[in-house]
Amino acid sequence: MVAGWFTDTEDEEGFRLLGTRCGACSAVFFPREDSLCRNPACAGDALTEVPLSKRGRVWSYTDGRYRPPAPYVSDPEAPWEPYTLLAVELEAERMVVLGQAAPGVTVADLSVGVEVEVVPGILSEDTGTSWTTWHWRPVEEER
């Protein structure tokens, strides 16, 4: 887990990405910024942690059909599983955040504009340790 990038909960309802908001210009950043405002027109340095939108819309997506290079964790002994990457425009912030699709979600399940939500995920596990991350999952239509 990258400290401060998302809530420390496995509860899907309470899980959120965490960003920071500049007190001077109100710009929001992810990944978080803890020193200075990244807005070149702002000299602000009062940054506050804020939870980001839980939902957004697919801006772009692709499938990864290769084993990623270091620093990504990839066991060369394990069978290779393709993965799906998404660029998601967050609902309120209107910023694009990248991430991996939840297990079982493929490019066949996606299209530009589909609503997705952020959920907790596992990046890698070994004996006694789980490295957590976030995943994107299509929102099920309410019936």
C-alpha positions as a Markdown table, in Angstrom:
| # | Residue | x | y | z |
|---|---|---|---|---|
| 1 | Met | 0.0 | 0.0 | 0.0 |
| 2 | Val | 1.2 | 3.5 | -0.8 |
| 3 | Ala | 0.6 | 5.4 | 2.4 |
| 4 | Gly | -2.0 | 8.2 | 2.0 |
| 5 | Trp | -3.1 | 7.3 | -1.5 |
| 6 | Phe | -6.4 | 5.6 | -0.4 |
| 7 | Thr | -8.3 | 4.9 | 2.7 |
| 8 | Asp | -7.1 | 2.0 | 4.8 |
| 9 | Thr | -10.2 | -0.1 | 4.7 |
| 10 | Glu | -11.2 | -3.3 | 2.9 |
| 11 | Asp | -14.9 | -2.2 | 3.1 |
| 12 | Glu | -15.9 | -1.4 | -0.5 |
| 13 | Glu | -18.5 | 1.2 | 0.6 |
| 14 | Gly | -15.9 | 3.3 | 2.6 |
| 15 | Phe | -13.0 | 2.8 | 0.2 |
| 16 | Arg | -11.9 | 6.0 | -1.5 |
| 17 | Leu | -8.8 | 7.4 | -3.3 |
| 18 | Leu | -7.3 | 10.3 | -1.3 |
| 19 | Gly | -6.0 | 13.5 | -2.9 |
| 20 | Thr | -5.1 | 16.9 | -1.6 |
| 21 | Arg | -6.8 | 20.3 | -2.2 |
| 22 | Cys | -4.9 | 23.6 | -2.3 |
| 23 | Gly | -6.4 | 26.1 | 0.2 |
| 24 | Ala | -5.5 | 29.1 | -2.1 |
| 25 | Cys | -6.7 | 28.0 | -5.5 |
| 26 | Ser | -8.9 | 24.9 | -4.7 |
| 27 | Ala | -6.9 | 22.7 | -7.2 |
| 28 | Val | -7.2 | 19.0 | -6.4 |
| 29 | Phe | -4.3 | 16.6 | -6.9 |
| 30 | Phe | -3.8 | 12.8 | -7.2 |
| 31 | Pro | -1.5 | 11.4 | -6.3 |
| 32 | Arg | -1.5 | 13.6 | -3.2 |
| 33 | Glu | 0.8 | 16.5 | -2.8 |
| 34 | Asp | 2.0 | 17.5 | 0.6 |
| 35 | Ser | 4.5 | 20.4 | -0.1 |
| 36 | Leu | 3.4 | 22.9 | -2.6 |
| 37 | Cys | 0.5 | 23.5 | -5.0 |
| 38 | Arg | 1.2 | 22.0 | -8.4 |
| 39 | Asn | -0.7 | 24.7 | -10.1 |
| 40 | Pro | 2.0 | 26.9 | -11.8 |
| 41 | Ala | -0.2 | 30.0 | -11.3 |
| 42 | Cys | -0.5 | 29.4 | -7.5 |
| 43 | Ala | 2.1 | 29.8 | -4.7 |
| 44 | Gly | -0.2 | 28.1 | -2.2 |
| 45 | Asp | 1.2 | 25.6 | 0.3 |
| 46 | Ala | -1.8 | 24.9 | 2.5 |
| 47 | Leu | -2.9 | 21.5 | 1.3 |
| 48 | Thr | -5.7 | 19.5 | 2.8 |
| 49 | Glu | -6.4 | 15.8 | 2.4 |
| 50 | Val | -9.7 | 15.2 | 0.6 |
| 51 | Pro | -11.5 | 11.9 | -0.4 |
| 52 | Leu | -12.0 | 11.8 | -4.2 |
| 53 | Ser | -15.1 | 10.8 | -6.1 |
| 54 | Lys | -15.9 | 7.1 | -5.7 |
| 55 | Arg | -17.3 | 7.0 | -9.3 |
| 56 | Gly | -16.2 | 8.2 | -12.7 |
| 57 | Arg | -16.5 | 7.4 | -16.4 |
| 58 | Val | -14.1 | 5.4 | -18.5 |
| 59 | Trp | -12.0 | 7.9 | -20.5 |
| 60 | Ser | -9.8 | 5.2 | -22.1 |
| 61 | Tyr | -8.8 | 1.6 | -21.6 |
| 62 | Thr | -6.6 | -1.1 | -22.9 |
| 63 | Asp | -5.5 | -4.7 | -22.2 |
| 64 | Gly | -2.0 | -5.6 | -21.0 |
| 65 | Arg | -0.9 | -8.7 | -22.7 |
| 66 | Tyr | 2.7 | -8.7 | -21.5 |
| 67 | Arg | 4.3 | -9.3 | -18.1 |
| 68 | Pro | 5.1 | -5.9 | -16.7 |
| 69 | Pro | 8.8 | -5.0 | -16.0 |
| 70 | Ala | 10.2 | -4.0 | -12.6 |
| 71 | Pro | 9.3 | -2.3 | -10.4 |
| 72 | Tyr | 5.9 | -4.1 | -10.8 |
| 73 | Val | 5.7 | -7.3 | -8.9 |
| 74 | Ser | 5.4 | -10.2 | -11.3 |
| 75 | Asp | 6.3 | -13.8 | -10.3 |
| 76 | Pro | 8.1 | -15.3 | -13.4 |
| 77 | Glu | 7.1 | -18.8 | -12.2 |
| 78 | Ala | 3.4 | -18.0 | -12.1 |
| 79 | Pro | 1.2 | -18.4 | -15.2 |
| 80 | Trp | 0.7 | -15.1 | -17.0 |
| 81 | Glu | -2.7 | -13.5 | -16.8 |
| 82 | Pro | -3.6 | -10.5 | -19.0 |
| 83 | Tyr | -4.9 | -7.5 | -17.2 |
| 84 | Thr | -7.0 | -4.4 | -18.1 |
| 85 | Leu | -6.0 | -0.8 | -17.5 |
| 86 | Leu | -8.4 | 2.1 | -17.3 |
| 87 | Ala | -8.1 | 5.9 | -17.4 |
| 88 | Val | -11.1 | 7.2 | -15.5 |
| 89 | Glu | -12.4 | 10.7 | -15.3 |
| 90 | Leu | -13.6 | 11.3 | -11.8 |
| 91 | Glu | -17.2 | 12.5 | -11.4 |
| 92 | Ala | -16.7 | 15.7 | -9.3 |
| 93 | Glu | -13.0 | 16.5 | -9.8 |
| 94 | Arg | -13.0 | 16.0 | -13.6 |
| 95 | Met | -9.4 | 14.7 | -13.4 |
| 96 | Val | -8.3 | 11.5 | -15.0 |
| 97 | Val | -6.9 | 8.7 | -12.7 |
| 98 | Leu | -5.3 | 5.5 | -14.0 |
| 99 | Gly | -5.7 | 2.1 | -12.5 |
| 100 | Gln | -6.2 | -1.6 | -13.1 |
| 101 | Ala | -9.6 | -3.1 | -13.6 |
| 102 | Ala | -11.0 | -5.4 | -10.9 |
| 103 | Pro | -10.3 | -9.1 | -11.5 |
| 104 | Gly | -12.6 | -10.6 | -14.1 |
| 105 | Val | -13.2 | -7.2 | -15.8 |
| 106 | Thr | -11.9 | -7.3 | -19.4 |
| 107 | Val | -11.9 | -4.9 | -22.3 |
| 108 | Ala | -15.1 | -6.7 | -23.6 |
| 109 | Asp | -16.9 | -5.3 | -20.5 |
| 110 | Leu | -15.9 | -1.7 | -21.1 |
| 111 | Ser | -16.5 | 1.2 | -23.5 |
| 112 | Val | -15.7 | 4.9 | -23.3 |
| 113 | Gly | -18.2 | 6.6 | -21.0 |
| 114 | Val | -19.1 | 3.5 | -19.0 |
| 115 | Glu | -19.6 | 4.4 | -15.3 |
| 116 | Val | -17.1 | 2.7 | -13.0 |
| 117 | Glu | -16.4 | 2.8 | -9.2 |
| 118 | Val | -13.2 | 2.5 | -7.2 |
| 119 | Val | -12.9 | -0.6 | -5.1 |
| 120 | Pro | -10.0 | -2.1 | -2.9 |
| 121 | Gly | -7.8 | -4.5 | -4.6 |
| 122 | Ile | -4.7 | -6.7 | -4.1 |
| 123 | Leu | -1.6 | -5.9 | -6.0 |
| 124 | Ser | 0.4 | -8.9 | -4.8 |
| 125 | Glu | 0.5 | -11.3 | -1.9 |
| 126 | Asp | 3.1 | -13.6 | -0.3 |
| 127 | Thr | 3.3 | -15.5 | 3.0 |
| 128 | Gly | 1.6 | -13.2 | 5.5 |
| 129 | Thr | 1.7 | -10.0 | 3.4 |
| 130 | Ser | -0.8 | -8.4 | 1.1 |
| 131 | Trp | 0.1 | -5.3 | -0.9 |
| 132 | Thr | -3.1 | -3.3 | -1.5 |
| 133 | Thr | -4.1 | -1.0 | -4.3 |
| 134 | Trp | -7.3 | 0.2 | -6.0 |
| 135 | His | -9.2 | -1.3 | -8.9 |
| 136 | Trp | -12.0 | 0.0 | -11.1 |
| 137 | Arg | -15.2 | -1.9 | -11.6 |
| 138 | Pro | -18.2 | -1.2 | -13.8 |
| 139 | Val | -21.2 | 0.1 | -11.8 |
| 140 | Glu | -24.1 | -2.3 | -11.9 |
| 141 | Glu | -27.3 | -0.7 | -13.2 |
| 142 | Glu | -29.9 | -0.3 | -10.5 |
| 143 | Arg | -33.0 | -2.3 | -11.3 |
